[in-house]
Amino acid sequence: MLLPKFDYQAPKSLREACALLDEFGAKARLLAGGTDLLVNLKHKKLAPEQVISLNRIKGLDEAAAKKGKGISIGPLATAAYLAENELAQGPLQVLAEGAGRIGSPLIRNRATIGGNIVTARPASDLAPPLLVLGALLILKGKDGERELPVEKFFKGPGKTSIKPKEILSRIFIPEPDGPGAGAYLKLGSRKALEISLVNVASFIEVGADLSIKQARIALGAVAPVPVRAKTAEKFLKGKKPQGENDPLFREAARAAVQDASPITDHRGSAEYRQALIEILTARTLQSAYSRIMKKV
């Protein structure tokens, strides 16, 4: 299947990329990993006059820790890179688990975190981990840049708050205030290359007495956008679990169902998805708390 004709641009800096995007506007599309763009081009869903590749811009494919501040991730960091990065042994473990569940090894070697976010799929594997990590997105345009919490980024399936002439230039994950850990789980209709029926990420921070200082739970594929389960989060705050199998995690998981609005489709019923929310939420919370206990 042939691609439509277009002019290919390969800027060497973000400034140059922003200038090209400003010049061509709606006639242009950005290319990162290409796992979505190339498919859409082949199927004639898109026919841009200009394709602006970001792949020659140095540093956009790396992640780096800033001591005492957090972790900065470039939008061209691939799923494979994130899944295997040494930073994945810390708070980023929940993100690494999400990255490791994207498609096949071949896809993970091409798919980027920036592309995964900007396509805004409700079943995205990286959106729930980023939500529970409290990620900030740095959006850059010709006239400057702005920060936006990832929670305010998603507006609907395929719709985001990014402006037409902006580029996602960095993802920043702040350092937790105290000991913390997360976990990610998904379930699809088959074992490989599945689109999530439900995916859940959880992150727990504890205080000096090991009570829950803050809990974040994010649900994917159960609403038009990835959502926080704030009813469950509020329930957990301030409580002190008596181990990973404490019943309060299952109670929180039941509360999480209230924050979702799953639909029935050919892959599963709304009732089935509600049951999955409860099961996966409980398991991610238990795993997150267990990981904290191994560190303290």
Sequence and secondary structure as in RCSB ss.txt:
>XXXX:A:sequence
MLLPKFDYQAPKSLREACALLDEFGAKARLLAGGTDLLVNLKHKKLAPEQVISLNRIKGLDEAAAKKGKGISIGP
LATAAYLAENELAQGPLQVLAEGAGRIGSPLIRNRATIGGNIVTARPASDLAPPLLVLGALLILKGKDGERELPV
EKFFKGPGKTSIKPKEILSRIFIPEPDGPGAGAYLKLGSRKALEISLVNVASFIEVGADLSIKQARIALGAVAPV
PVRAKTAEKFLKGKKPQGENDPLFREAARAAVQDASPITDHRGSAEYRQALIEILTARTLQSAYSRIMKKV
>XXXX:A:secstr
      EEE  SSHHHHHHHHHHHGGGEEEESS TTHHHHHHTTS   SEEEE TTSTTTT EEEETTTEEEE T
T BHHHHHH GGGGTTTHHHHHHHTTSS HHHHTT BHHHHHHTT TT SSHHHHHHTT EEEEEETTEEEEEEG
GGTEEETTEES  TT EEEEEEEE  SSSEEEEEEEEESSSSS  EEEEEEEEEEE TTS EEEEEEEEESSSSS
 EE HHHHHHHTT   SSTT HHHHHHHHHHGGG     BTTB HHHHHHHHHHHHHHHHHHHHHHHHHH 
